[in-house]
Amino acid sequence: MNNFTYLRATDVSSAVSLIAANSSQDAAARFLAGGTNLVDLMREGVEKTHALVDITRAPLSDVQELPHGGVRVGALVRNSHLAGHPLIRDRYSLLSQAILNGASAQLRNMATTGGNIMQRTRCYYFYDTASRCNKRAAGSGCDAIEGFNRIHAILGTSPHCIATHPSDMCVALAALDAIVNVMGPSGERSLPFSEVHRLPGNDPQMDTNLQPGELITSVDLPASAARLSSVYRKVRDRASYAFALVSVAAAIKIDNGVIQEVRLALGGVAHKPWRATIAEQLLRGVAPTSENFVKAAAAELAPAIPRRGNAFKPELAKRTITSVLSELTAKEGAGQ
C-alpha cells in the first residue's frame, strides 16, 4: 500500500473542502467511510490515492421520515442498521431484503449507504494488476472478454468492458426510484438513481456520473414506492457471501385482475443496476399470467450479449424474473 495523508472532516462542508484542497487533475483524494471496498482496493494496488478524507464524523447517520411520506437515508447509515430499521422494514421491505442478501453480517455492520452505491466492480481482471483492464487503466484492453467471464455482464456492455456492478442494495434502490442527494464544490444537487451509475461505453473507468469532489449525503425513497408487494431474489453459486449471477428486485400492484404498477430491476447482468423498463412497459395494464411474464422477460433479455462463460445468464435471468413475478402474484392473490 502506498503512503497517503489521512484527514478527518467534521461535517459535509469541511469534507468537500478537504477533498478539493487535496486533489489535483492527476491525483484525486478519496472520501473514506466504512472502507470495506476502498481499503481492499488500496491493499491490492488498484486504488492509488495520496489522501483520504474520513467523513465518519459528519452528521449523515439518520433515517428520517419526509413530509410527503417518503424516507431519507443518510449516507453514513450502516447497511445492517438500514436493513433493520422499522421505517424500511414497514415501507420498503424490498430494500431490507436486498441488503440482507449482500456480503456478510460483519461487512454489513461496517458498510455505509453511500459507500455501497460507490463500490466498484468485483471483476477478477480489475483486481489483478497484471491483467489488462480498461476500467483500471483506460486503453489497456479487457482480458475478461475472452477470459473467465462467468460473473460478467450481458446487458449494456461495450467492446471495452463487460464488468458488473456488485451491489444488492443498489438493485433495490433502482427498482424503488430512489433519489441520490450530493454536495460538491458547486453546491448541492439531486440525481435520479437511474442516472447515478454509467454503462461502460468508451469510458469504463468512469463508474458514476458524480462530478469530481462530490459527496453523497443522503438517499430519498419516494412515497410512491412504499408498501408495494415486493421480492428480492439473488441467484448465486453458494448460499452465503457470494455475488449475484443474476438478481431480481420486483414490486407489483394488482387491481381487478390487472397489473397497475410494476417495478423490476436486475443485478449481476450489467455495469450498473439494470432497470427492466422494457418488461415493465409490457406488463402494465395486462393480466398477471405466466404467459405475460415469460413474454416480458424475453423482451427484456433480447438485447443480451452473453460470452462463452456466461451463456447461461439470459435464460437464468428470464426464468428468475418469471418466477419472482409469479410469487408476487400469488402473494397479492392471498391478500398479503
BELBELFEN-V487870 format. One line per field, one symbol per residue. ss: DSSP state (a for helix, b for strand, c for the rest). phi: phi as a letter, one per 40 degrees, with the letter a starting at -180 (. if undefined). burial: # if it has 24 or more other C-alpha atoms within 12 Angstrom, else .. Layout:
ss->???
phi->???
burial->???
//
This chain:
ss->ccccbbbbcccaaaaaaaaaaccccccccbbbcccccaaaaaacccccccbbbbccccccccbbbcccccbbbbcccbaaaaaacaaaaaacaaaaaaaaccccaaaaaacbaaaaaacccccaaaacccccbccccccccbccccccccccccbccbccbcccccccaaaaaaacccbbbbbbccbbbbbbaaacbccccccccccbccccccbbbbbbbcaaacccbbbbbbbccccccccccbbbbbbbbbbccbbbbbbbbbbccbcccbbcaaaaaaaccccccaaaaaaaaaaaaccccccaaaccaaaaaaaaaaaaaaaaaaaaaccc
phi->.ccacbbbcbaccccccccccbbbccaccbcbbcgcbdcdccccgccbbcabbcbccccbbbbbccdchcbbbcccccdccccccdccccbbcdccdccccbfbdccccbcbcccccccbcbddccccccccacccbdgchbccdbbcbdcccbbgcacbabcbccccdcccccccfcbbbbbadchcabbddcbccbccfcbccbcbcccdgcbcbabbbcccccfccaabbbbacacbfacccabbbbbabbbfgbccaabbabbgbacadccccccdccccgbccbdcccccccccccdcdbcbdcbcccdccccccdcccccccccccccgc
burial->......###..#########.#.....############.##...###########.#.#####.....################.###.#############...#####################....######...#####...####################################.....############.#####################.############......############....#.########################.#####.##########..####..#.##################..#....
//
